Amino acid sequence: MTADSPRPTLVLVYQRTSLPWVFESAQRAGIDLVLVPRPDEAVSADRLPPAVVDLLRLDVEGDPAGALDALRRRHEANAFQGVVTLYDPAVPFVAEAAELLGLPGIGRDAALGAQDKRVMRERLAAAGLNVPGFVRLDDPADWEKAARLAFPVVVKPAHGFSSLGVTKAETPQSLKSVVDEVWQTSANKLGRTDGLVVEEYLDGPEFAVESLAQGGDVRVLAIGYKGDPQGPHFEEGVYRAPAALPDAVQESVRREVVAAHRALGITDGPTHTELRLRGGETPYLLEMGARIGGSGVSHYIASGVTGIDFAAQALRIAAGTATEPLGSGPSPTPVAAAANYIVPCGGSGRITAIHGLAELRDDPRVDHVVQMLFPGDVVRPYPDFTGYPAFVLSRHADTAEAEEFHRFLEQSIRIDYTDDTVDTVDTDDTEDTDHEGQA
C-alpha cells in the first residue's frame, strides 16, 4: 500500500476481461488491480473492469526480460503489493517477478514444478505419490525411450495447457507418429517445444480439486467431477461439483492433493488440480496448476459449492493481507452445486452457426454464458487446440440436477461448420491448464 492509497494493489497479468469473477472478487476484497491485458484483447482505458485502476502493457511471452524491467520500474515509481495471474503460461513469469521484487509468491522453483510437466512428474514420484510410469522426451528422435511403458500411453507437451496436443497412443507401433505430431503441434501453437512427457494412460473417472494454501497449510475447498474421457484427444466436457464420492475416497483425494503441494513446494495461493481415480478409488495426479483454474471458472465452481469467496481470499494471500489462517481440516460442507458445461467443438472447419446458446441467457439456472468462438472463426482439428466455443455456468440444488441439465445441453447446443478454411485465423485460446478432459 502507498501513502496515497490505503488499498493494496496487485498487478494482474493476462486476464481476459470477459471472465468477470476475479475483478468482482477484487472489488469485494478492497484490492485495486493494475491489469496487464492479453496482447490479443483490446481493453479501453475508459471502460475498465471492476477494481482495475490502471493498465500496464507488457509483452510477457515475447519479451519477458523487458516486461520484468518495466514491472520493476513501475514498482519503484508506484509500489504494488503483489503480482498474480490466472493464465497458466504466465505462472513462471509472475513467480520470477514477485521473487525479484521481494513480493509474496511461490518462487521460481515451485513455479517450474507446477508448469513443467516433466519436473512435476519427477517431483511427485520422488515424494512417493501415486504416479503412472512416465518418460521425458527432450527430442522427438528419442521416442523409443517411451516404448517400454505399458500401453496405451498419453503424449503431452511439457509446457502445454488445456487439451493442447494431448494425444493417446494405443500401441508402440503408433508412438513415433504421435510423438512427431504432438511435437509439431506444440511448436506451432507455443512457438517452441521444450520437450514432451509420455506417461501410461490412467483409466478411471477424472476429477478437479480447488484448493488454497497459506503459510504451508492447504485447504481443499471443492472436488468436482470432470467426466471419464477416453481419448484420443481428451476434449473438455463437463465440470460438476461437489463430486458424489464416498467419504473415504474424498479423504484419499484430499491427502494426495495436500502431499502434492508439499512435493512441489506450493505453500501460498490457489491451486487447480486434475486427477484420475484409478479403479474409482486411488487418486493419481495428472497435474497441479499454481493458479485459479479456467481463467476464473474454478472460482465460480468453488464459491458456488462452498459460499467462500475463493478469488478474494487468493488475492488477499497474493497481497500479503490475508489474516485468517485457513487451517488444513476437512473440506467445507457444500451449500449447493455448481457446474460448467464446456461446449464441445464437435468438429473442425469454419464455424457458420452456433445453435442453442442465446436461449440459455434467460434460463434461471444459468448465471453466465461465456462465448469464446463465433461464426467465422476457424476450429482446427485435434491435437491442435483452437479454444473452447463457450462455457455455460450454472447453479443447482445438487449435482443430480446439474447432470440432468447437462444432458439437456448436450441435445440443445450444436455447432455448424463449413470446410472453407482458406483464410485461417487464430481464435481465442482461453485455457484451463488441465489435461485429459481438462482448467
Helices and strands as residue ranges (DSSP letters): E 9-13, H 21-29, E 32-36, E 52-55, H 64-77, E 82-85, G 88-90, H 91-101, H 108-115, H 117-126, E 134-137, G 140-148, E 153-157, E 167-169, H 172-190, E 196-200, E 206-214, E 217-225, E 238-241, H 247-264, E 269-278, E 282-289, G 293-296, H 297-306, H 310-319, E 337-342, E 349-355, G 358-362, E 366-371, E 378-379, E 390-396, H 399-412, E 414-418
